[in-house]
Amino acid sequence: MLEPQIIDYVVSSGSEIGALLFGLYIMYKKLHRLQMENQQQIAEKVESVATRANGFFDVFLDSFDFPAWVKRVVVTDSGEIEFRTHFVNRAFEDTFEKTRVQCIGKTDLQIWSRTVGPMLVKKDLAVLKSRQVLVDIDTFENNLSLKSKRFYIYYQGHHWVVGFAQEIEEPTDG
């Protein structure tokens, strides 16, 4: 430890250099403490802004009248890629009759049937690998088919797949 050495030097030498070193050390400790306090205040402000932003994002996606979802890409300890549901909007809940509690933090394999889950994972992997928008038809339980659009985002050090689904428009004659 540096502090006892400086104190011993100041006490034993009685020199002005020792007193100066001790003063510099005290100033360093105060600056270090201020820096730590500032970092804590900055972290609290960032967390506050992020919380407000997440709340705004929730309200924003909930305003859509079509299902929307956000999945975070997670690499497991075994090296597998998972798409963990981070958010679903109200229209998602209403359309698929699945609550946020049933979906948040879970993969498609945990949320959907044995036929739907793997199909959704395959499409998310295609988006992740290509970094391109994927527009396709998804067929869910009860033969519900929707036109879906998925896209990739890299945000705050994480990879995300975001998507939404709409009813398939029937071609009109004429």
C-alpha positions as a printed Julia matrix, in Angstrom:
174×3 Matrix{Float64}:
   0.0     0.0     0.0
   1.2     3.42   -0.9
  -0.33    5.43    1.91
   1.63    3.93    4.87
   4.87    4.32    2.91
   4.21    8.0     2.27
   3.15    8.62    5.87
   6.27    6.82    7.15
   8.47    8.86    4.82
   6.89   12.17    5.87
   7.11   11.31    9.57
  10.66    9.93    9.45
  12.18   12.49    7.12
  10.33   15.6     8.13
  11.31   16.93    4.73
   9.39   19.37    2.62
   9.45   16.87   -0.27
   7.82   14.29    1.97
   5.14   16.8     2.99
   4.61   17.71   -0.68
   4.3    14.03   -1.65
   1.84   13.47    1.17
  -0.21   16.48    0.04
  -0.2    15.22   -3.54
  -1.31   11.8    -2.34
  -4.21   13.3    -0.36
  -5.19   15.35   -3.41
  -5.03   12.2    -5.57
  -7.29   10.33   -3.14
  -9.82   13.21   -3.17
  -9.78   13.37   -6.96
 -10.19    9.61   -7.18
 -13.18    9.77   -4.81
 -14.72   12.6    -6.87
 -14.16   10.62  -10.05
 -15.9     7.59   -8.55
 -18.81    9.76   -7.39
 -19.06   11.34  -10.86
 -19.04    7.91  -12.5
 -21.84    6.82  -10.17
 -23.86    9.95  -10.98
 -23.29    9.46  -14.71
 -24.34    5.8   -14.44
 -27.51    6.79  -12.58
 -28.36    9.4   -15.23
 -27.73    6.94  -18.07
 -29.92    4.35  -16.36
 -32.65    6.95  -15.87
 -32.54    7.97  -19.53
 -32.49    4.33  -20.65
 -35.5     3.55  -18.47
 -37.4     6.49  -19.92
 -36.32    5.5   -23.43
 -37.47    1.92  -22.89
 -40.79    3.22  -21.6
 -41.1     5.41  -24.68
 -40.16    2.47  -26.93
 -42.83    0.3   -25.28
 -45.47    2.97  -25.84
 -44.24    3.47  -29.41
 -44.5    -0.23  -30.36
 -47.77   -0.64  -28.5
 -49.25    2.07  -30.74
 -48.93   -0.25  -33.77
 -52.06   -2.16  -34.69
 -50.02   -5.1   -35.98
 -47.82   -7.58  -34.07
 -44.24   -6.43  -33.42
 -41.39   -8.06  -31.55
 -37.76   -7.53  -30.61
 -35.33  -10.4   -30.02
 -31.81  -10.19  -28.64
 -29.21  -12.51  -30.12
 -27.52  -14.57  -27.4
 -24.63  -16.98  -27.84
 -24.85  -19.75  -25.26
 -21.88  -21.29  -23.45
 -22.06  -24.19  -25.91
 -21.8   -21.76  -28.84
 -25.4   -22.01  -29.99
 -27.2   -18.9   -31.18
 -30.49  -18.12  -29.49
 -32.98  -15.35  -30.16
 -34.36  -14.29  -26.78
 -37.59  -12.32  -26.94
 -37.01   -8.91  -25.41
 -40.29   -7.23  -26.26
 -43.67   -7.95  -27.83
 -46.39   -5.38  -28.31
 -50.1    -5.53  -27.43
 -51.11   -6.45  -30.96
 -48.74   -9.44  -30.72
 -50.47  -10.51  -27.49
 -53.92  -10.1   -29.04
 -53.11  -11.76  -32.37
 -51.26  -14.79  -31.02
 -52.96  -15.03  -27.62
 -49.59  -15.1   -25.88
 -48.8   -12.69  -23.06
 -45.6   -10.76  -22.61
 -44.91  -12.82  -19.5
 -45.1   -15.98  -21.62
 -42.67  -14.53  -24.18
 -40.12  -12.2   -22.59
 -36.74  -13.88  -22.1
 -37.77  -16.99  -23.99
 -36.82  -18.4   -27.36
 -39.22  -19.25  -30.17
 -38.67  -22.93  -29.39
 -40.04  -22.27  -25.89
 -42.94  -20.09  -27.03
 -44.24  -21.79  -30.16
 -45.12  -25.31  -31.34
 -42.59  -27.8   -32.74
 -43.38  -26.7   -36.27
 -43.63  -22.93  -35.8
 -40.65  -22.44  -33.44
 -37.93  -23.93  -35.69
 -39.33  -22.09  -38.74
 -39.04  -18.73  -36.91
 -35.51  -19.53  -35.69
 -34.45  -20.39  -39.26
 -35.74  -17.03  -40.53
 -34.08  -15.09  -37.69
 -30.78  -16.85  -38.46
 -31.09  -15.84  -42.11
 -31.54  -12.2   -41.07
 -28.64  -12.37  -38.61
 -26.28  -13.9   -41.18
 -27.24  -11.67  -44.12
 -27.94   -8.44  -42.2
 -30.65   -7.96  -44.83
 -34.36   -7.33  -44.44
 -36.38  -10.53  -44.85
 -39.97  -10.3   -46.04
 -41.81  -13.61  -45.96
 -45.02  -15.38  -45.07
 -45.11  -16.92  -41.59
 -47.68  -19.55  -40.74
 -48.55  -19.82  -37.07
 -50.82  -22.06  -35.06
 -54.47  -22.3   -36.17
 -53.31  -21.79  -39.81
 -52.86  -18.07  -39.26
 -50.61  -16.77  -42.04
 -49.13  -13.28  -41.88
 -46.7   -11.32  -44.03
 -43.69  -10.67  -41.82
 -40.73   -8.35  -42.1
 -37.58   -8.95  -40.07
 -34.46   -6.83  -39.9
 -31.15   -6.72  -38.06
 -29.93   -4.02  -35.67
 -26.65   -3.67  -33.78
 -27.32   -1.5   -30.74
 -25.44   -0.93  -27.47
 -23.09   -3.83  -28.09
 -25.86   -6.33  -28.82
 -27.26   -7.9   -31.96
 -31.04   -7.72  -32.35
 -33.64   -9.07  -34.75
 -36.73   -6.9   -34.94
 -39.89   -7.86  -36.74
 -43.51   -7.19  -37.38
 -46.32   -9.01  -39.15
 -49.35   -7.85  -41.07
 -52.31   -9.51  -42.7
 -51.67  -10.7   -46.21
 -53.25   -8.33  -48.69
 -55.43  -10.08  -51.2
 -54.78   -9.01  -54.79
 -57.57   -6.92  -56.22
 -58.96   -7.43  -59.68
 -58.86   -4.53  -62.02
